[in-house]
């Protein structure tokens, strides 16, 4: 039996949070080009990307 839709959504949300936390950890040593790459990845990954990009000061 497959997972319910809600469980899939929760699993995806947790995975996105993990990925964002990894990006936040790597941000202090990132240069401007790397920050632009992170911003683009966030835009592809999550619908609330613009809020995250502002809070992380990527642009």
Secondary structure, DSSP 8 states (H G I E B T S, - for coil): ----HHHHHHHHHHHHHHHHHHHHHHGGG--HHHHHHHHHHHHHH-TTHHHHHHHHT--
